[in-house]
Amino acid sequence: MDQRDVVIVGGGPAGAALATRLARRGHDVVVLERSPEPRWRACGVFSSPASVAALRRLGLEEPQLRTLTRAIPAMRVETPDGTRFRLTYGDDGSLQTPAVGFDRPAVDGALLELARGAGATIHTATTVLGVRDGRVALRGPAGDAEIETRLIVGADGIRSTVARCFRVRRRTRLGDRVGLTFHVSDPHPDDSRDARMILFEDGYVGLAPVPGGRVNVGIVLGGAWAVRLRTDGAERTIAAVLAAIPPAADDPIDWQSAERCDPIEGAAPIGHRVARRTGPGWLLVGDAAGFLDPFTGEGLHRALVSARLAAVAVDRHLHGDPDGLPAYDRAMSARFRAKDAVSLLVQGFLGQPVLFEFAARRLAARADVRETMGLVMGDLVPASQALDPRFVTALLRP
């Protein structure tokens, strides 16, 4: 039986980043990735400068980062009543690294290569069948096998096999929502323009320019759309959402006839919650450790932060520190407790359109409040700033 220090289930950003950090510390690490090669899947592509900085610290070089990203001046939020406000994530035009749209399959591939270069073993086209008692059962190109390991890491997303096997998966507090995503061709791929977040009844659609002459479309639908999705199907539902996108002077795409570049990818439910992130002999990172809200999520940055915190904890654990893994759970709670509270608060406003419109109009009119909200949503300042009574008063006062 193969024996390893650490088996990481999932080769997305969190798993690959953790493998890189642990291999650099001298640990024997293997990554088990289900896909034969990085491919497009339902995931976020828009991110603040925080994610680019984290990728740079991990070891991706500037020329490579330029091919993986497309600069985006701001995210423009648009309400059904016509209110508009721009979140610039701290960029007044002077930042070397503004917000970006990512080519996510290319990012995943680059991070796996980084892990391989650090000394981690990468097995692709490999499905994990189950985990228990320090053993991982898998099915790969060569057939079925088992790996014995000192630590199992779940980096396998919102439907984590590892979280399920250790019985820590829980229903999200926000109810079941469906995510649908794909790319369309961009007729002006060299133009710099805002991403758009367009709200409608019980849902929203995000439009983010990405490398390769494409625009990513991410649609999130609440429970009110469930019957329509069942009766009309994803294709007709998407067509209805795209047809309702209002025209904008800086958006050159005709959304009723946009050319789709790839098949629709879906995720349902989007939210994912766990009772805890660690236990005897196992640990969860990235979306497997909990995913709350794509509207304010910064999922890629959260994945990279979780990998950084987990690397320290796993190293302590492998060197015999009994508090290594519990310390990771505490560190994650301390890092993201306030951000999760902000996300729940924003979702509460989204669930009450009158309240969201009230807040949107004040964000549109109050530059300092809007700037703080953008920094919080982009993980560029502590999220506790948005929970400060002085900020709430500045946002909601008449």
N, C-alpha and C positions, 0 to 999 in steps of 0.2 A: 504494500500500500504506500502511495506517495505521502510524504510527510512535509508539512510546511509550517513556518511560524504563523503566517496570517493568510487566510483565504478571503478575498474580497469578491463578493457576488455583485456583478454589475460594473461595466467599464465606462460609464458616463463620467461627467466632470468630477463628481465627488469621489468615485472609486478610483479613477486614474490619478487624481491629485493626491489622494491618500497613499496610493501605491508608490508614487514618486517620492513622497516625503519619507515613507518607511524604508524603501530601498536605499535611499541616501543615508539612512541611519544604520544600515548594515543588516536589516532584517530580510529574511527569506519570504518573499511575498508572491502570491499568484493571484491574478485577476481572471475571473470567469465571466465572459461576456456572451450573451445569447446571440447577438447579430454577427454574421460573418464579417461585416465591415460597417463602419459608421454610416448610418442612414438617417433620413429625415423622420422624425417622430414628433408627437404632440409635446411641445415644450416651448418655453419662452425664449425670445430672441432679443428683445429690447432690454438694455441695461444701462445703468449709470456708470460714470467713470470708476466707481469702486471695483467693478468686476474686472475691468481692464488692468487696473493697478494690481489686483490679486493675481491675475495671470502673469503679469510682468514679474512679480515677486517669486512666483513659482518657477520661472525660468524661460518663458516664451520670449523670444527676441523681437525687437521692434519691427523689422521687416516682415516677420511672420504675423505679428499682430495686425499690421496694416492690411494684409490679405484676408484676415479673418473677420474684419470689422468694417462697418460703414458709418461714418460720423453722422449724427442726428442732432440738430441744434436744440430741439426741445420736444417734449411730449405735449400735444395740445388736447385738452379734454373738452368735449363738446356735449352739451346736454340737450334733451329733446326740446326744451324751450328756447334754445338758441344761445345760451350763455357759453362763452369760450374763455379759457384761460390756459396759459403756457407754463409748464414746469421745465425750467432750464437746468436743474440739478447743479446749481452753483456756477454755471458757465455764462459769463458776460461777454463771450466772444474771445477771451484771452487764454482759455485753457488749451493746453496741448492735447488733452484727451477729453473731449466732450462725451455726452451720452452716445451710445452706438447701437447698431443692429448687428447681430452676430450671424455668421454662417455656421449654424450649430453642428451639422455633421462634420464640417472641417475642424471646428474647435474640438469635438470629441476625438477625431483622429489625431490631431496634434498632441492632445494630452495623453493619449495612449502611447504615442511614440516617445513622449517625454518619460513616461513611466518605464517603457522598455529600455530606453537609454540609461535610466538610472539603475537598472538591474532587475526590475520586476519581470516575472514571467506572465505573458498575456496569452490566454486561450480564448479564441473567438469561436463562433458557431457552437457554443457549449451551453447546454441548458442544465440548470440546477434542479434536481428532482426532489431534494429534501435535505434538511440539516438536522443533526441531533448528536449529542454526546461527543462534541469535538470532531465530528465527521461530516463531510459534504458528499452526497451522492450526486453524480452528474452523468450526463449523456453528451458525448462529443463526437467528432468525426471518426474517432477510432473505436467508438462503442461506449458502453457503460463502465464507470470507474468510481472509486472513492478516494478522497483525500483526507488524511488525518491532520488536524491543525490545532494549534494552541489558541487561536482566536478566529471566529467567523465574523466578517463584517458585511452587513447588508447595505449595499449601495445601489439597490435595484428598484428604486422609484416608488411611486405611490401605490403600486400593487405588489409590494415587496414580499417575495417568497420567504425571506429570512424573518421579517416581522410576523408573517402569518405562522410560520413554524414555531416561533417562540410565543405565540398567542398574545401579542401586545397590540395588534391592530384594533382601532376603534373608529366609529363613525365620526365624520366631521361635524362640528357644531354649526356649520353654515348650511346644512341640508345638501341634498344631492344636486350637483350642477354638471352640465355636459360641456366639454371643450371640443371645438372643431378647428382644425388649422391646416393651412396649405399656403403655397406661394403663387403669386401671379406675376406676369412679365411687367417690367417697368419700362415705359417708353422713353424715359429720360433718366438713365441710370447714373449719369454724372452730376445731376442736379442735387444741391443740398436743400433739404426741406424737412419740416417737422414730421414726426410720427403723429398719428391721430388716435385718440381713444373716444369712440362715439357711443354714447349711452342711448338705450331705448328701453322699452318696458320689459323688466325682468331679465335684462341682459346687456351686453356691450360687445363691441367689436374693436380690436386694436389693429392698426395698420402701420407697419414698421418697415422702412427701406432696409434692405440687407445687401451684402455683396452678391455679385453675379447677375446684376441687372434684374433683380426681383424685389417684390414687396411681400413681406409676410403678413398673412391675414390670420388673426386669432379671434375666434368667436366663443363667448361664454354665455350659456343659456341656463336660466333658472328653471324651477319646477313648472312655471306656467307654460313652458314650451314643450313639456313632455308629450302631451297628446298630439301636438302638431308633428313632432319628430317621429312618432310611431306611425301616424297616418300618412304623412307626406314624404317621410324619409329625409336623409341628410341633404341630398342634392337640392331638392325643392326648397327646403328650409333655408339653406345657405343662399340660394338664389333670391329669396325674399329679403333676407338680411342685406345682401349686397345692393339690391335695387333701392333700398331705403337709405343708403349712405348719401348724405347731402353733398353736393359738389363744393369744391373749394378751389380758390384761385391757384394755390400752390400744389394741387393734387391733379396730375395729368391723366389719371386713369379713369376710363369709363367703366364704372363698376357693374353695369348691367351686361357688359360684353367682355369683361376682362379675361385674358388668356391664362388659364391655370397651368402651372408648371409641373405639378406633381399631384398624386392622389390625396384625397382628404385623409388626414389622420385625426383620430378621436381619442378622447379620454373621458371615462365616466365611472364613478364620480371623480371630479377634479380633486376635491379635498381629501386629505389623509391625516389621521391622527394616531398617535401611539401612546400607550399607557406609560412607557418609559423607553429610553434610548439605549440602555445597556442592561446586561445581566451576566451571570456566570458564563464566560467564554464567548460572549457575542456583543456586538455594538452596531448601531445604525447611523448612517451619515446621509447627507443630501435629502432628497425628497422622501426617502425611506424613513427618515427620522421625523417626518411630519411636514405637510405642505398645507398652507391655509388658504392663500388668496392670490390669484394671478394679477389682480388689479394693483396691489401694492407689494407683491411678493419679493421681487429681486431674487428669484430662485437660483440663478447661477451664482450670484455672490454668496448666498446662504450656503450653497453646496461647497464652495471653495473655503468658506470660513469653517464649516463643520469639518472638512478634511484637515485643516490646519490644527484645530483644537483636538481632533481625534488622534492625529499623529503624536502629539505630546502624551496623550493619555495611554495610547497603545504602547508606546515606548516604555512608559513607566510600568505598565502591566507586564510586559514581557521581561522586564528586569526585576519582577517580583514584588512590586508595590501593590498591596491589596486595595489601595484607594485610587489607583490609576483610572479604572473605568468609571467608578462613581463620580470622580472629579470631572470627567467629560460631560456627564449628564448635567451636573451643576453649572458647568461653564456655558453650555448651550442655553440653559434656562436663563442665566444671567445676561447672556448676549442678546437673546431674542424675545424675552418676556415683554418688554415695552413695545417692540415692533409688532408683535402679535396682537397686543392690546390696541394699537393704532389700526391695524388691519381689520380687527373686529369692529372698531368704531366706524371706520369708513364703510364697511359692509352694512352696518346698521343704517347709515345715511343712504346708501344705495337702495336699501330695501324700502325706504320712504322717500319717493321722488320729490315731494315737496320740501323735505328737509335738505336733500342733496342740492336742489336748486337754490335754496336759501344760502347754503354754504358756498356753492359755486359762484354765486354773484359776489359774495364778499371776497373770495379768493381772487376773482377777476379784478376787483377794485382796489385790493390792498397788497401792494407789491411785497412788502416786508413779510407779511403772513404767508403769501404764496411762495416766496423764496424758502422760508423755513419748511413748509410742507414738502417742497421738492427735495430739499436736502434730507429730510427724514425718510421719504419714500425711496430715495436712492441710496440709503444706508451710508450717507456721507457725514451725518451728525447723529448723536444718540437720539433714538426715537422718543425718549422721555421728554424731549423738548416740545413735542406735539401734545403731550399730556399735561404740560405745565399749565396751571390755571390762568397765568397771564397770556399764554398763547391762545387758549380756548376763548378767553374773554375778547382778545383782539380779533379773533375769527368771527365770533357770533354777535358782538355788540352791534346795535343798529347803525 
